């Protein structure tokens, strides 16, 4: 993600693997303490392309994008589109 230009938001911790949430990924909403992005590898399965999309999507959330479609659009701008399901 970082090589593509998509960076984890300032003050956020990256938790991977994590299993706190039954979704592919989750991001705490600022203001938070501590702030985090969690990726549930067990829910994603063995797909590298899904993993890259989920990380990019959650990194976009960590930078203030709250809307799910907007986070998908943000991830796509970095080269990691949501081609896995329709919102």
C-alpha distance (Angstrom), angle and dihedral (degrees) to the residues before:
residue distance angle dihedral
X1 . . .
X2 3.77 . .
X3 3.82 92.8 .
X4 3.82 87.6 53.3
X5 3.83 89.5 51.9
X6 3.82 98.6 -104.6
X7 3.80 107.3 125.8
X8 3.78 134.0 -171.9
X9 3.80 108.9 -105.2
X10 3.82 118.2 -99.5
X11 3.80 111.8 -85.9
X12 3.81 94.2 17.1
X13 3.81 124.0 127.2
X14 3.82 119.7 -144.8
X15 3.82 113.3 -134.7
X16 3.77 114.4 -170.1
X17 2.93 124.3 -174.8
X18 3.79 99.4 27.3
X19 3.79 131.1 154.6
X20 3.82 103.3 -173.5
X21 3.81 92.5 110.2
X22 3.83 128.9 42.7
X23 3.82 90.5 -136.0
X24 3.81 128.2 90.3
X25 3.81 90.9 -106.0
X26 3.77 143.3 -7.4
X27 3.80 136.4 -164.7
X28 3.78 127.7 -161.3
X29 3.79 116.2 -122.8
X30 3.78 117.8 -117.2
X31 2.96 131.2 -87.1
X32 3.75 88.5 56.7
X33 3.73 137.3 137.5
X34 2.88 112.1 -127.3
X35 3.79 100.9 13.4
X36 3.79 116.9 -153.1
X37 3.77 148.9 174.7
X38 3.81 114.5 -148.6
X39 3.79 126.8 -164.3
X40 3.82 119.2 -163.2
X41 3.80 104.2 -150.1
X42 3.81 92.4 -178.9
X43 3.81 90.5 59.5
X44 3.81 93.3 46.0
X45 3.78 97.5 49.8
X46 3.80 125.5 -159.3
X47 3.82 98.4 -36.5
X48 3.82 114.7 120.6
X49 3.81 91.9 -170.0
X50 3.82 92.5 54.7
X51 3.82 90.0 46.1
X52 3.81 91.4 52.5
X53 3.81 92.0 48.4
X54 3.83 92.4 48.8
X55 3.81 93.8 48.8
X56 3.82 91.9 47.1
X57 3.83 91.0 47.5
X58 3.82 92.9 49.6
X59 3.82 92.6 44.5
X60 3.82 87.1 55.4
X61 3.82 88.8 53.1
X62 3.82 89.6 50.9
X63 3.79 88.2 58.0
X64 3.79 93.9 58.6
X65 3.80 103.4 -85.4
X66 3.81 105.4 133.9
X67 3.81 103.4 169.9
X68 3.82 113.8 89.3
X69 3.81 95.7 -139.8
X70 3.79 90.6 46.6
X71 3.82 89.4 52.4
X72 3.82 88.9 50.7
X73 3.80 89.7 50.2
X74 3.81 90.1 48.2
X75 3.82 92.1 50.5
X76 3.82 90.0 48.8
X77 3.82 90.9 53.6
X78 3.82 87.2 60.3
X79 3.81 91.9 49.4
X80 3.81 100.2 -95.0
X81 3.83 107.6 105.7
X82 3.80 126.4 -178.2
X83 3.79 101.7 -112.1
X84 3.81 92.4 149.6
X85 3.82 104.4 79.3
X86 3.81 141.2 -2.7
X87 3.80 118.9 -108.9
